[in-house]
């Protein structure tokens, strides 16, 4: 079958399609999926480069957040049947025409949701919803500041925050990216590359500050955003695209705010029961028109390298998927 196979760590832009052996028939507790879409994320790219804290054994197929249709099921699988559409998670293996997974890694999708549109459910969408609702306790009419708001993680955070009834201030570097944020529901989009951006946020909140910061960016921007948190606010650490921040710990004390890590993957491994309510909410919101999970751009398998180039070059907006 056709797949992206990584034989040596390197630049994700250079990946190519290979012909590899198809997965075997599913064993007890397993399912074999026909893959309809795979999310393109920094985690996958870092695995390809060998820059993540864990390194898969070579060779491996990248792709962790995916969706598809059940082709066959193994003994003991009762909640899935051939023909069912599912969203699924794998440490790697998604960028192939088929994948063999534990049935417990698959969440059924209700009729009416295109499987490829759910390709990012298990990572960027789930991270945003779980981070904002369960960890950040974002409440209706509160204000959330989203950093890196035009990317996949930021765009999903905007839509999830609006679905929760919050007000959203989005940070993005170009006029086109800020318009993208407004198109996806942001109430205000600010240019964080200007010296006056923090003052703009202060004015927009009546100088009170924001209730929640959603930060998938890291770097120098984190401290600046932390200084905008209102008393009792929550700062959510989601990622470190521009580097790991050094935060003065006197700030949360003086501002009477808290800092929380959003580690969706680690949470799922520790307690798989968190998955069902999150995926169920995302499906309900999709069917109800509260969110639109359709990718901004879909790439064929042969152009997977271009997808990662767009992601790491910060040339893309919204979510990207590869369709094997």
PEVEN-V385385 format. One record per pair of residues at least 6 apart in sequence whose ideal C-beta (glycine too) atoms are under 8 Angstrom apart, sorted by the first residue. I is the first residue (numbers start at 0). GAP is how many residues later the second one is. Records with the same first field share a line. If there is no record, write none. Layout:
I = GAP, GAP
This chain:
0 = 18, 19, 20, 21, 95, 96, 97
1 = 15, 16, 17, 94, 95, 299, 322
2 = 14, 15, 16, 17, 58, 92, 93, 94, 298, 321
3 = 11, 12, 13, 14, 57, 58, 59, 91, 92, 297, 300, 318
4 = 13, 15, 54, 55, 56
5 = 9, 41, 42, 50, 52, 53, 54, 55, 56
6 = 51, 52
7 = 50
8 = 39, 40, 41, 46, 49
9 = 38, 39, 40
10 = 38
11 = 32, 33, 36, 37, 293, 296, 297, 300
12 = 292, 293, 295, 296, 299
13 = 291
14 = 33, 47, 289, 290, 293
15 = 289
16 = 284, 285, 287
19 = 41, 76
21 = 75, 76
22 = 9, 75, 76, 77
23 = 76
24 = 7, 47, 49
25 = 6, 46, 47, 48, 51, 74
26 = 47, 48
27 = 46, 47, 48
28 = 45, 46, 47, 48, 73, 74, 75
29 = 43, 44, 47, 70, 71, 72, 73
30 = 39, 40, 41, 42, 43, 46, 49, 55, 69, 70, 71, 72, 75
31 = 38, 39, 40, 41, 66, 67, 68, 69
32 = 33, 35, 36, 37, 38, 53, 55, 65, 66, 67, 68, 73
33 = 34, 35, 37, 63, 64
34 = 31, 32, 33, 59, 60, 61, 62, 63, 64, 289
35 = 31, 32, 33, 79, 80, 83, 287, 288
36 = 29, 30, 31, 78, 79, 80, 81, 82, 258, 261, 284, 285, 286
37 = 25, 27, 28, 56, 57, 81, 283, 284, 285, 286
38 = 24, 25, 26, 27, 55, 80, 81, 83, 84, 85, 113, 280, 281, 282
39 = 112, 259, 264, 267, 268, 271, 279, 280, 281, 282
40 = 23, 24, 79, 82, 83, 111, 270
41 = 197, 199, 269, 270
42 = 9, 21, 80
43 = 18, 19, 20, 48, 264
44 = 263, 266, 267
45 = 6
46 = 8, 9, 13, 15, 45
47 = 14, 260
55 = 35, 36
59 = 32, 33
60 = 31, 32, 33, 34, 35, 38
61 = 30, 31, 32, 33
62 = 27, 29, 30, 31, 32, 33, 259
63 = 25, 26, 27, 28, 30, 58, 59
64 = 22, 24, 29, 54, 55, 56, 57, 58, 59
65 = 21, 22, 23, 24, 28, 33, 53, 56
66 = 18, 19, 20, 21, 42, 48, 49, 50, 51, 52, 54
67 = 17, 18, 20, 31, 47
68 = 14, 15, 16, 17, 46
69 = 10, 11, 12, 13, 14, 15, 16, 36
70 = 11, 27
71 = 10
72 = 7, 8, 9, 30
73 = 29
76 = 26
78 = 24, 29
79 = 6, 23, 26, 28
83 = 24, 25
84 = 23, 24, 28, 30, 33
85 = 20, 21, 22, 23, 29
86 = 19, 20, 22, 28, 31, 32, 34, 35, 192
87 = 6, 11, 13, 17, 18, 19, 34
88 = 16, 33, 34, 179
89 = 9, 11, 15
92 = 6, 7, 8
94 = 206, 209, 227, 229
95 = 228
96 = 227
103 = 168
106 = 14, 15, 168, 169, 172
108 = 6, 9, 174
109 = 173, 177
111 = 175
112 = 170, 173, 174
113 = 180
115 = 179, 182, 205, 207
116 = 169, 176, 177, 178
117 = 164, 165, 168, 175
118 = 176, 202
119 = 32, 36, 173, 175, 199, 201
120 = 158, 161, 172
121 = 157
122 = 141, 142
123 = 28, 29, 32, 195
124 = 31, 35, 157, 166, 168
125 = 138, 149, 152, 153, 156
126 = 26, 29, 111, 135, 137
127 = 25, 28, 29, 31, 32, 33, 86
128 = 27, 31, 149, 152, 153
129 = 132, 134, 137, 144, 148
130 = 26, 83, 105, 107, 131, 133
131 = 6, 12, 25, 28, 29, 32, 34, 80, 82, 104
132 = 27, 31
133 = 140
134 = 99, 101, 125, 127
135 = 8, 76, 78, 98, 100, 124, 126
136 = 97
137 = 6, 23, 26, 28, 73, 74
138 = 25, 26, 27, 72
139 = 24, 25, 26
140 = 24, 25, 26
141 = 24, 25, 69, 70
142 = 23, 24, 25, 26, 62, 67, 68, 69
143 = 13, 17, 22, 23, 24, 25, 66, 67, 68, 69, 70
144 = 24, 26, 56, 65, 67, 68, 69, 80, 83
145 = 8, 11, 12, 15, 22, 23, 24, 25, 35, 40, 68
146 = 7, 24, 45, 66, 67, 68, 69, 70, 74, 75, 78
147 = 6, 23, 24, 67, 68, 69, 93
148 = 6, 8, 9, 21, 22, 23, 28, 32, 37, 40
149 = 20, 22, 27, 28, 30, 31, 167, 168
150 = 65, 160, 163, 165, 166, 167
151 = 159, 164, 166, 167, 168
152 = 63, 85, 86
153 = 16, 18, 27, 60, 62
154 = 25, 26, 29, 141, 162, 163, 164
155 = 135, 163
156 = 57, 59
157 = 10, 12, 23, 26, 27, 28
158 = 25, 26, 131, 132, 133
159 = 131
160 = 7, 24, 53
161 = 6, 23, 128
162 = 122, 127, 128
165 = 45, 46
166 = 20
167 = 17, 18, 19, 20
168 = 17, 18, 19, 20, 21, 32, 35, 36, 41
169 = 8, 11, 12, 16, 18, 19, 20
170 = 18, 19, 20, 21, 26, 50, 54
171 = 6, 8, 9, 17, 18, 19, 20
172 = 18, 19, 20
173 = 17
175 = 141
176 = 140
177 = 11, 12, 13
178 = 10
179 = 137, 138
180 = 8
181 = 7
183 = 108, 134
187 = 16
189 = 7, 10, 11
190 = 6
191 = 29, 32
197 = 26, 29, 30
200 = 9, 27
201 = 7, 26
204 = 23, 25
207 = 22
208 = 19, 20, 21, 22, 24, 46
209 = 18, 19, 20, 23
210 = 18, 19, 21, 22, 23
211 = 21, 22, 23, 24
212 = 12, 13, 15, 16, 20, 21, 22, 23
213 = 22, 24
214 = 6, 7, 10, 20, 21, 22, 23, 24
215 = 22, 23, 25
216 = 22, 23, 24, 25
217 = 19, 21, 22, 23, 24, 25, 26, 27
218 = 21, 22, 23, 24, 25, 26
219 = 22, 25
220 = 21
221 = 15, 23, 25
222 = 22, 23, 24, 25, 28
224 = 10
225 = 9, 21, 25, 26, 29, 31, 33
226 = 24, 28
228 = 6, 26, 28
229 = 25, 27
230 = 24, 25, 26
231 = 24, 25
232 = 22, 24, 25
233 = 23, 24, 25, 26
234 = 17, 22, 23, 24, 25
235 = 24, 25, 26
236 = 22, 23, 24, 25
237 = 24
246 = 12
250 = 6
251 = 6, 7
266 = 7
267 = 6, 7
281 = 9, 11
284 = 6
285 = 6, 7
292 = 26
294 = 23, 24, 25, 26
295 = 20, 21, 22, 23, 24
296 = 10, 13, 19, 21, 23, 24
297 = 22, 23, 24, 25
298 = 7, 8, 21, 22, 23, 24
299 = 22, 23
300 = 21, 22, 23
302 = 19
303 = 18
306 = 13, 14, 15
308 = 6
309 = 6, 10
310 = 9
